[in-house]
Amino acid sequence: MSVGDCTVQLSLDQVQLLARYQLLRPLLRQVVIGELMADTTVDDNEIADMFETFKREKKISSEQQLESFLKAQLLHLTELEQHLIQPKRLERYLADHYLPKAEARFLQRKNQLDQVVYSLLRLNNPALAQELFLRIDAGEADFAAMAACYSQGPERTTRGVVGPIPLVQAHPLLAERLRTSEPGVLLEPFALEEW
């Protein structure tokens, strides 16, 4: 197994020991990440800033304290520096390789990701639907109370509230109305299948 400039030979017993304690996958993951980020650089000023922040957080103020810390952690200074810069290198690698694709992927899946919460009053009587709409629109009645009293669908038990649900789960005509409506706006009754 090679990590950067270092090649490590593991015996079958060592591999089995790592696997038994569920350390083989994390090790391989770190090896792969290290190899992917091999060409991703962090400049010297950033490294110095990270190192100073680290020493401040660990309350290390002298070379002797740093040496004691390294000895206790079984680390060399270069290994500590690599450990400190790895998050920044990973951030840069991801930004360089995936950020340009992220918006396109989001837009490709947007309809599957959009979720909505809406209120619904479902009736099969168009005249009653129009009457309730006029009463709610004029402020003479509360939508939730009317839905609890008159709605003929399962939303009756939730006082008309549906969701949050993915927008793609709603009927296509209802989904289009929800997509183009402003929040809080009461829509006029419209026919949807038998409702």
Backbone torsions as a table, in degrees:
resi	resn	phi	psi	omega
1	MET	NA	134.3	178.7
2	SER	-118.9	139.5	178.0
3	VAL	-126.2	108.0	-178.0
4	GLY	58.1	-119.9	-179.5
5	ASP	-86.3	-6.4	-171.9
6	CYS	-104.9	131.0	174.9
7	THR	-109.0	130.9	-178.0
8	VAL	-118.4	128.7	176.1
9	GLN	-100.3	124.1	178.1
10	LEU	-114.0	136.0	176.3
11	SER	-78.3	166.4	177.5
12	LEU	-60.2	-39.0	178.5
13	ASP	-63.1	-40.9	179.4
14	GLN	-66.8	-41.0	177.8
15	VAL	-62.9	-43.9	178.9
16	GLN	-64.4	-39.1	177.8
17	LEU	-63.6	-45.0	177.1
18	LEU	-61.1	-42.8	-180.0
19	ALA	-65.2	-42.2	-178.6
20	ARG	-59.0	-39.1	-178.7
21	TYR	-95.9	16.7	176.6
22	GLN	55.5	40.9	178.7
23	LEU	-109.6	-8.8	-177.8
24	LEU	-68.6	-48.0	179.7
25	ARG	-61.9	-47.6	176.8
26	PRO	-58.9	-38.0	177.8
27	LEU	-63.0	-48.3	179.8
28	LEU	-63.0	-38.3	177.9
29	ARG	-59.5	-46.3	-179.5
30	GLN	-66.3	-36.3	177.4
31	VAL	-62.5	-47.7	-179.0
32	VAL	-63.3	-45.3	178.9
33	ILE	-60.3	-44.0	178.7
34	GLY	-59.4	-42.8	179.8
35	GLU	-68.2	-38.8	178.2
36	LEU	-63.4	-38.0	-175.2
37	MET	-91.6	8.6	-174.9
38	ALA	-55.0	-35.1	-177.7
39	ASP	-94.2	0.3	-179.7
40	THR	-87.5	123.8	-173.7
41	THR	-109.6	157.0	173.0
42	VAL	-127.9	131.6	-175.0
43	ASP	-74.9	162.3	-173.3
44	ASP	-60.5	-36.7	179.2
45	ASN	-64.3	-40.7	178.3
46	GLU	-65.5	-40.3	178.8
47	ILE	-62.7	-44.6	179.5
48	ALA	-61.6	-42.2	178.5
49	ASP	-63.0	-43.3	179.4
50	MET	-63.7	-39.9	-178.9
51	PHE	-66.6	-41.4	178.5
52	GLU	-65.9	-40.4	177.1
53	THR	-62.3	-43.8	178.4
54	PHE	-58.9	-48.8	-178.4
55	LYS	-62.8	-38.2	178.4
56	ARG	-65.0	-44.4	-179.8
57	GLU	-64.6	-36.0	-178.8
58	LYS	-89.8	1.7	-179.2
59	LYS	56.1	45.0	176.7
60	ILE	-100.4	114.9	-175.7
61	SER	-119.4	-1.6	179.6
62	SER	-139.7	164.8	177.8
63	GLU	-63.5	-36.3	-180.0
64	GLN	-64.7	-41.2	178.2
65	GLN	-65.2	-38.8	178.1
66	LEU	-64.5	-45.1	178.4
67	GLU	-61.6	-40.8	178.1
68	SER	-63.6	-41.9	178.8
69	PHE	-62.2	-47.8	-179.1
70	LEU	-61.0	-41.3	-179.9
71	LYS	-65.1	-43.4	-179.3
72	ALA	-65.3	-31.3	-178.9
73	GLN	-92.8	-0.6	-178.1
74	LEU	57.5	45.2	-177.7
75	LEU	-122.5	154.3	166.4
76	HIS	-98.8	162.1	-178.6
77	LEU	-58.7	-41.2	-179.4
78	THR	-65.0	-35.9	177.8
79	GLU	-66.8	-39.7	177.4
80	LEU	-63.3	-44.0	179.0
81	GLU	-60.9	-43.1	178.3
82	GLN	-61.5	-41.4	178.8
83	HIS	-62.6	-39.5	-178.4
84	LEU	-70.1	-36.8	-175.8
85	ILE	-87.9	-11.4	-176.4
86	GLN	-57.7	-43.8	178.5
87	PRO	-60.3	-38.7	178.9
88	LYS	-67.9	-40.9	177.9
89	ARG	-64.1	-41.7	178.6
90	LEU	-63.9	-42.9	177.8
91	GLU	-59.3	-45.0	178.8
92	ARG	-65.2	-43.5	179.9
93	TYR	-60.2	-47.3	-179.5
94	LEU	-63.6	-42.0	179.1
95	ALA	-62.9	-42.3	-178.9
96	ASP	-69.2	-38.9	-172.1
97	HIS	-97.3	-26.3	-173.4
98	TYR	-120.2	-26.0	-179.0
99	LEU	-58.7	-42.1	178.4
100	PRO	-61.9	-26.1	-178.9
101	LYS	-90.6	-15.3	-171.5
102	ALA	-63.6	-46.8	-177.6
103	GLU	-64.5	-41.6	178.8
104	ALA	-62.5	-41.5	179.4
105	ARG	-65.6	-41.3	177.8
106	PHE	-61.4	-47.3	-178.8
107	LEU	-64.3	-34.2	178.0
108	GLN	-64.5	-35.9	-176.4
109	ARG	-105.9	6.6	-173.5
110	LYS	-52.7	-45.6	-178.4
111	ASN	-62.0	-32.3	178.7
112	GLN	-77.4	-24.2	-176.0
113	LEU	-92.3	-27.5	-178.6
114	ASP	-62.4	131.4	175.3
115	GLN	-120.6	150.1	-178.6
116	VAL	-134.0	153.2	168.1
117	VAL	-125.1	127.0	-179.2
118	TYR	-144.2	165.2	177.1
119	SER	-108.5	138.7	-173.8
120	LEU	-135.8	134.8	173.3
121	LEU	-123.5	107.1	-172.5
122	ARG	-102.7	124.8	179.0
123	LEU	-136.3	158.9	172.5
124	ASN	-111.6	12.4	178.3
125	ASN	-114.2	103.9	-176.7
126	PRO	-61.2	-36.2	-179.1
127	ALA	-66.6	-43.6	178.2
128	LEU	-65.9	-38.5	177.6
129	ALA	-59.7	-44.3	179.4
130	GLN	-65.8	-41.6	178.9
131	GLU	-62.3	-46.2	179.3
132	LEU	-64.4	-39.0	177.0
133	PHE	-58.1	-48.1	-178.3
134	LEU	-62.9	-40.3	179.6
135	ARG	-65.9	-43.8	179.7
136	ILE	-67.7	-43.3	-179.0
137	ASP	-62.8	-35.7	-179.8
138	ALA	-81.0	-6.6	-179.8
139	GLY	84.0	9.9	-179.3
140	GLU	-81.4	-17.8	-178.2
141	ALA	-142.4	155.0	179.2
142	ASP	-94.2	132.7	-177.8
143	PHE	-57.0	-47.7	-177.0
144	ALA	-60.6	-41.7	180.0
145	ALA	-67.0	-40.3	179.3
146	MET	-67.3	-38.3	178.5
147	ALA	-65.8	-41.7	179.3
148	ALA	-64.6	-32.3	-176.7
149	CYS	-87.3	-42.3	-169.3
150	TYR	-110.3	-22.2	-174.0
151	SER	-61.8	141.5	-176.7
152	GLN	-106.6	11.5	178.5
153	GLY	-113.3	-179.4	-178.5
154	PRO	-64.7	-17.1	178.5
155	GLU	-69.7	-8.7	177.7
156	ARG	-59.0	-38.3	-177.7
157	THR	-73.5	-17.1	-179.8
158	THR	-107.1	17.7	-178.9
159	ARG	58.9	34.1	175.2
160	GLY	92.5	-10.8	-175.6
161	VAL	-78.6	131.1	177.8
162	VAL	-124.4	130.7	174.6
163	GLY	109.8	-177.9	7.5
164	PRO	-72.4	137.8	177.2
165	ILE	-137.2	153.5	174.0
166	PRO	-61.7	137.3	-178.7
167	LEU	-57.2	-30.6	-178.7
168	VAL	-70.5	-14.0	178.9
169	GLN	-81.0	-18.7	178.9
170	ALA	-76.7	157.6	175.3
171	HIS	-55.3	139.5	-176.3
172	PRO	-52.7	-40.6	179.5
173	LEU	-67.1	-42.7	177.7
174	LEU	-66.2	-41.4	179.4
175	ALA	-60.2	-41.2	178.9
176	GLU	-64.7	-42.2	177.6
177	ARG	-62.5	-43.4	179.8
178	LEU	-65.6	-38.9	-178.1
179	ARG	-64.1	-34.7	-174.7
180	THR	-99.7	-0.3	-178.6
181	SER	-92.3	154.0	174.8
182	GLU	-85.5	144.7	177.0
183	PRO	-58.8	138.7	177.2
184	GLY	83.2	-0.2	-178.0
185	VAL	-90.7	131.4	177.1
186	LEU	-82.7	124.4	-179.9
187	LEU	-91.8	144.9	175.4
188	GLU	-65.8	152.8	178.9
189	PRO	-60.2	143.8	176.0
190	PHE	-143.1	153.3	-176.8
191	ALA	-79.8	136.8	177.9
192	LEU	-145.2	104.4	-173.6
193	GLU	54.0	-124.3	-177.5
194	GLU	-86.0	-1.5	-176.2
195	TRP	-97.5	NA	NA
